Each structure stands twice: as structure tokens, then as C-alpha cells.
Amino acid sequence: MFEKVNPGHPDKIADRIAGAIVDLAYEKQENPKIAVEVLIGHGQCHIIAETSVDFQAIEISEIVTRIAGDTKIGKINYTEVPQDGILAGNQEGKIRCGDNGIFKGVPMTSEQLTLKTIVRRIWKEYGTDGKYILDRDKLIICQSWAEEDDIRSNYLMEPYIVIINPLGYWTGGLDVDSGATNRKLGSDMGDSITGGGLHGKDLSKADVSVNIYAWLKAQETGDKVEISCAIGDETVDGKPYEEIVDIAREYIKHRGGFEKFAEWGLI
């Protein structure tokens, strides 16, 4: 049983905005320290960034309006504060673990891989808010701005029992719901587990790098991977923390940056 949402879901819009701000931080600084939280919906967007990089209000506004699309965001409330001095000092001179955390990487199941493929096909066609569940022989499709007959004619998902838009036609998006960062970790990580949030943070944060590392190791080995770490650790899972950060850096680069990574998460 697995639930997946697409990049048009309000929570994913929030993740994507946070990711885009982290991308911008890396354009301005080689190894920025940043953590971003976004709450968006119903004409408003609230952002708090703990950051070593200064942003202009116009830069934040351009990111929000580009990703939020046609939705009218009448108010953008952006708050920028420096990272706590003691936490910032943890990173002086060497890349050390920036979080306490527990992490479990789990290999993807065939069910997750199947739903992943279905959801991307539908997203390519409609490009609007959608959420989906695959539960053994039952496939639930909730797709905004789409007629049930149209989906059935174009996406007949044999051999599943397909349930489409149980409440009927709906528009979805930020006019219907609000979105917040890291509220769809189940969609992004499958059976993997984290004690923190995957999006809106720089690579020094274990919530980003150790999650990515544990997930990749689980896919490679086919076994569950369990890791714990503490702020200041220089070695995690028997590796220099800097090496884990480099693995995550290459993965994010391969995905096209933090914003693109936020579209789908790890799955």
C-alpha cells in the first residue's frame, strides 16, 4: 500500500519553493547553511529562512510566483534570520553532521515502482494537483481539472480496480488547500523513515544527506539500512561525514538541484 502526490499538490509546491531557495543559496555561496520553512495557500505565502546567505525580497517573490503558477499570491511574508551561532560554529573548519537524527533506508517495493510510473504519466498529461493510492488490486486516482471519463479512456489501469475522483470533479491546488514543507514525507520516501524533514535544507544537514545516503544504500544492497547520528559527528555509518555529503551532493546534482528533487522526493 502506497500513496503518492504529484508536484502540483500544495505541499509539494511548498517543498519546491523551499528547494528553489536552497538552490539560490548555493549559487551565492559554495557551502551555505540554510533551513527554509514554507506555508502557502489561499493567496498568502509565509517563509522563514535561517540562513548564512542574504536574499533580496524580489528574488524570493520571483521564486514563489514562478512555482505557484497562475494562483494569485497577494501577500508574501518573508522572514530571514541568521543560524544560531553555536550551531554555525559546528561547521567551522570542517563539514560535520548538522543534525541529530535517526534514518532508515528501505528498498522500493514493486507496488511503489508501479505507482511511481502511473503518477508520472498522469502528471505529464495534466500537470495539476493530484494524489494517488495503490493498495494491492485497488488504484485510487484523485486528479484535479480532469473528468473521470477522460482519465478512464486514457489511463485504463488493468488489472486494477480503479476509483477516480470519489467526490467528483475538483480543481485542487492552493485555492482549495494550503501547503507546508515536509508534510508529504511518506510520498517522498516510501517505507523509509526519518526523524526530520527532507526538503529546504543544505547538505550539511543529516536530514538531507544521511536520508539520501541511507536510501541509496538500501536500493544498492536490497536490505534495510538503519543509521543514527548526532550534531558534530565527523563519522557516520563508518564513513567520514564529508564523504556522505559528497554522495548526496552528486545525487542532488543528478536530479537537477534541490527544487527538482523536491518535485518527487526519493521515489
Backbone torsions as a table, in degrees:
resi	resn	phi	psi	omega
1	MET	NA	130.2	-173.5
2	PHE	-152.0	137.4	175.9
3	GLU	-115.0	137.3	179.2
4	LYS	-133.8	140.0	171.9
5	VAL	-115.2	158.9	-178.7
6	ASN	-99.1	173.7	-175.5
7	PRO	-64.9	-12.0	177.8
8	GLY	-86.9	-7.0	177.6
9	HIS	-65.7	141.1	-177.4
10	PRO	-53.6	-39.1	178.2
11	ASP	-64.9	-35.8	178.4
12	LYS	-74.2	-30.8	173.9
13	ILE	-61.4	-42.0	176.9
14	ALA	-63.0	-43.9	177.9
15	ASP	-60.8	-40.9	-177.4
16	ARG	-67.9	-39.4	176.6
17	ILE	-62.6	-45.9	178.4
18	ALA	-60.5	-42.6	179.0
19	GLY	-63.3	-39.9	179.8
20	ALA	-64.9	-36.0	178.1
21	ILE	-68.1	-39.2	176.1
22	VAL	-64.8	-41.2	174.9
23	ASP	-55.2	-45.1	-179.5
24	LEU	-64.2	-37.0	177.6
25	ALA	-61.3	-40.2	179.1
26	TYR	-71.3	-22.6	173.2
27	GLU	-71.6	-30.8	-175.9
28	LYS	-90.6	-24.6	-174.2
29	GLN	-146.1	143.1	-174.7
30	GLU	-65.1	-46.9	179.7
31	ASN	-132.0	73.4	-178.1
32	PRO	-69.1	159.4	172.1
33	LYS	-115.0	116.6	-173.2
34	ILE	-153.7	142.4	171.8
35	ALA	-139.9	125.2	-172.7
36	VAL	-122.6	133.0	172.3
37	GLU	-118.2	135.9	-177.5
38	VAL	-128.4	133.0	169.9
39	LEU	-126.4	121.9	-173.4
40	ILE	-138.7	146.4	175.8
41	GLY	152.2	154.1	174.5
42	HIS	54.1	43.0	173.7
43	GLY	85.7	2.5	-178.0
44	GLN	-131.8	153.3	175.6
45	CYS	-140.4	124.0	179.0
46	HIS	-115.4	127.8	-177.4
47	ILE	-131.4	132.1	170.5
48	ILE	-121.0	127.5	179.3
49	ALA	-125.4	121.2	167.3
50	GLU	-91.9	113.4	-165.8
51	THR	-148.6	147.6	172.4
52	SER	-89.2	-3.4	-177.6
53	VAL	-114.3	138.0	175.8
54	ASP	-91.2	136.6	177.1
55	PHE	-116.9	150.4	172.9
56	GLN	-86.7	147.1	-179.3
57	ALA	-57.4	-36.7	-179.0
58	ILE	-65.5	-33.4	178.6
59	GLU	-65.6	-42.2	178.8
60	ILE	-67.2	-43.0	-179.8
61	SER	-60.9	-42.0	-179.6
62	GLU	-64.0	-39.2	178.6
63	ILE	-64.5	-47.5	-177.2
64	VAL	-62.2	-48.7	-176.2
65	THR	-68.8	-33.6	178.6
66	ARG	-66.5	-45.3	-175.5
67	ILE	-79.9	-35.8	179.2
68	ALA	-70.4	-17.3	174.3
69	GLY	73.0	-136.1	-174.2
70	ASP	-75.3	-12.4	179.8
71	THR	-63.6	132.7	-179.0
72	LYS	-82.0	115.0	175.7
73	ILE	-100.5	101.9	-175.1
74	GLY	-77.3	-25.2	-175.9
75	LYS	-138.7	125.9	172.9
76	ILE	-116.0	114.8	-179.9
77	ASN	-105.4	103.8	-176.0
78	TYR	-110.4	125.2	178.2
79	THR	-119.3	127.5	-178.1
80	GLU	-122.5	126.2	179.6
81	VAL	-135.1	153.4	177.1
82	PRO	-74.2	155.0	174.3
83	GLN	-65.9	148.6	176.1
84	ASP	-50.6	136.7	-174.4
85	GLY	-61.5	-39.4	179.9
86	ILE	-68.0	-42.7	177.8
87	LEU	-64.0	-40.7	179.5
88	ALA	-63.6	-37.2	-179.8
89	GLY	-65.0	-23.7	177.9
90	ASN	-59.1	-27.2	-175.0
91	GLN	-96.6	-0.6	-176.6
92	GLU	-67.8	126.9	173.6
93	GLY	83.8	-19.5	-177.2
94	LYS	-161.5	148.2	176.0
95	ILE	-80.4	112.4	178.2
96	ARG	-118.7	162.4	-179.5
97	CYS	-58.8	130.4	-176.2
98	GLY	-99.9	6.3	-177.7
99	ASP	-143.9	152.3	155.2
100	ASN	-82.7	146.8	177.7
101	GLY	-178.3	160.0	169.5
102	ILE	-119.5	143.0	-173.4
103	PHE	-142.9	134.5	176.3
104	LYS	-129.7	116.1	173.8
105	GLY	-93.9	133.0	-176.5
106	VAL	-129.9	134.3	177.9
107	PRO	-59.2	144.2	177.4
108	MET	-66.7	144.3	176.7
109	THR	-90.0	164.9	176.9
110	SER	-63.1	-33.4	177.8
111	GLU	-63.7	-42.7	179.1
112	GLN	-65.8	-41.3	178.2
113	LEU	-64.0	-38.9	179.2
114	THR	-64.9	-48.5	-179.4
115	LEU	-65.2	-37.5	176.3
116	LYS	-54.1	-45.6	-179.5
117	THR	-66.6	-43.9	-179.5
118	ILE	-61.6	-47.0	-176.3
119	VAL	-63.3	-41.1	179.8
120	ARG	-66.7	-35.0	176.0
121	ARG	-62.8	-44.8	-178.9
122	ILE	-68.5	-40.3	179.0
123	TRP	-61.2	-41.3	179.3
124	LYS	-60.9	-33.7	-178.9
125	GLU	-79.4	-44.9	-170.9
126	TYR	-104.2	-40.1	177.6
127	GLY	65.6	25.3	178.9
128	THR	-130.8	167.8	-176.1
129	ASP	-43.5	129.0	177.4
130	GLY	-156.4	151.0	175.9
131	LYS	-143.3	146.7	-165.1
132	TYR	-145.4	147.3	177.7
133	ILE	-132.6	135.5	171.1
134	LEU	-119.5	116.4	-178.0
135	ASP	-127.7	89.7	-177.9
136	ARG	58.2	-104.4	-177.3
137	ASP	-98.3	7.9	-176.9
138	LYS	-113.4	126.6	178.3
139	LEU	-118.0	118.8	178.6
140	ILE	-106.0	123.5	-180.0
141	ILE	-117.8	116.9	171.8
142	CYS	-113.6	103.4	-173.8
143	GLN	-124.8	119.8	-179.6
144	SER	-72.5	156.4	177.2
145	TRP	54.0	40.6	-179.3
146	ALA	-146.2	136.2	175.7
147	GLU	-83.2	143.4	-179.0
148	GLU	-57.9	-44.2	-178.1
149	ASP	-62.8	-35.1	179.8
150	ASP	-66.2	-43.6	179.1
151	ILE	-65.0	-42.9	-178.8
152	ARG	-64.0	-37.7	-177.7
153	SER	-72.7	-30.1	-176.7
154	ASN	-99.5	-21.5	-174.2
155	TYR	-135.0	57.5	175.7
156	LEU	-73.1	109.5	-169.8
157	MET	-99.4	67.2	175.0
158	GLU	-68.1	143.3	9.4
159	PRO	-99.0	24.5	-171.8
160	TYR	-81.2	152.8	165.8
161	ILE	-81.1	113.9	-171.1
162	VAL	-102.6	125.2	175.5
163	ILE	-114.3	121.9	-174.1
164	ILE	-118.4	128.6	175.8
165	ASN	42.0	70.6	-176.6
166	PRO	-54.2	-30.0	178.0
167	LEU	-91.3	1.5	-177.6
168	GLY	93.2	-169.1	-177.5
169	TYR	-57.6	133.7	177.6
170	TRP	-145.4	157.7	-174.9
171	THR	-97.2	-29.1	176.1
172	GLY	64.0	-162.0	175.8
173	GLY	76.6	-166.8	-172.0
174	LEU	-74.5	-13.3	174.5
175	ASP	-80.7	-17.7	-177.2
176	VAL	-101.3	-34.0	-171.5
177	ASP	-143.4	161.5	172.2
178	SER	-98.1	162.7	178.8
179	GLY	-129.0	146.8	178.4
180	ALA	-140.3	150.0	-178.9
181	THR	-64.0	142.5	172.1
182	ASN	62.2	29.6	177.7
183	ARG	-95.9	-4.1	-179.2
184	LYS	-123.8	46.2	-177.6
185	LEU	-68.5	-30.3	176.2
186	GLY	-63.1	-40.5	176.3
187	SER	-64.9	-37.5	-174.8
188	ASP	-81.8	-22.7	-169.8
189	MET	-125.2	-6.0	-179.0
190	GLY	63.7	-126.8	-178.7
191	ASP	-86.1	-3.8	177.4
192	SER	-69.0	155.2	-173.1
193	ILE	-129.9	141.4	175.5
194	THR	-138.3	151.2	175.2
195	GLY	-88.3	-3.6	-177.5
196	GLY	-137.6	-160.0	-177.4
197	GLY	-104.3	146.0	-174.2
198	LEU	-86.8	-24.5	-169.2
199	HIS	-115.5	155.0	174.1
200	GLY	82.8	21.6	-176.8
201	LYS	-136.1	154.6	178.3
202	ASP	-78.2	172.7	-172.8
203	LEU	-70.9	-16.5	177.4
204	SER	-69.3	-20.9	-178.1
205	LYS	-77.1	126.9	178.5
206	ALA	-61.1	-29.2	177.5
207	ASP	-56.0	-27.9	176.0
208	VAL	-93.2	-63.0	-168.0
209	SER	-70.5	-43.1	-177.8
210	VAL	-72.5	-35.6	174.2
211	ASN	-59.0	-47.1	179.8
212	ILE	-63.9	-46.4	-179.6
213	TYR	-59.7	-47.3	-178.0
214	ALA	-64.3	-39.8	179.9
215	TRP	-66.5	-45.2	179.4
216	LEU	-62.4	-41.6	180.0
217	LYS	-64.3	-37.8	178.8
218	ALA	-65.8	-39.0	179.0
219	GLN	-67.9	-35.3	-178.1
220	GLU	-72.8	-41.7	-174.7
221	THR	-90.2	-22.1	-175.4
222	GLY	77.6	9.9	-179.1
223	ASP	-122.6	157.8	174.1
224	LYS	-65.6	144.3	178.9
225	VAL	-123.5	124.2	180.0
226	GLU	-119.2	128.6	-175.5
227	ILE	-139.3	141.0	168.7
228	SER	-127.0	155.3	-179.7
229	CYS	-155.6	166.2	-179.7
230	ALA	-130.1	153.9	176.0
231	ILE	-55.0	130.6	178.7
232	GLY	97.0	-10.7	178.6
233	ASP	-59.4	133.7	175.4
234	GLU	-98.8	-13.3	177.9
235	THR	-132.2	132.2	177.7
236	VAL	-135.3	131.7	-179.0
237	ASP	54.8	35.7	177.4
238	GLY	77.0	6.9	-179.6
239	LYS	-119.2	148.4	170.3
240	PRO	-56.8	134.4	-176.9
241	TYR	-57.5	-34.3	179.7
242	GLU	-59.9	-34.6	178.0
243	GLU	-67.0	-39.6	177.1
244	ILE	-64.2	-40.9	176.8
245	VAL	-61.5	-40.9	179.4
246	ASP	-65.3	-37.3	176.3
247	ILE	-62.3	-45.3	179.0
248	ALA	-66.2	-37.1	179.5
249	ARG	-61.1	-44.2	178.9
250	GLU	-66.0	-36.7	178.5
251	TYR	-65.0	-46.2	178.4
252	ILE	-63.0	-40.4	177.4
253	LYS	-61.5	-43.6	178.7
254	HIS	-62.4	-34.8	-179.2
255	ARG	-77.6	-12.9	179.0
256	GLY	100.9	13.3	178.9
257	GLY	111.3	175.1	-176.6
258	PHE	-68.4	-36.7	178.2
259	GLU	-63.4	-46.2	179.9
260	LYS	-66.3	-38.1	176.1
261	PHE	-59.9	-38.6	-178.4
262	ALA	-67.5	-20.2	-179.2
263	GLU	-58.9	-43.5	-174.2
264	TRP	-125.3	-14.1	-174.1
265	GLY	73.0	-148.8	-176.2
266	LEU	-79.7	-21.1	-176.7
267	ILE	-116.9	NA	NA
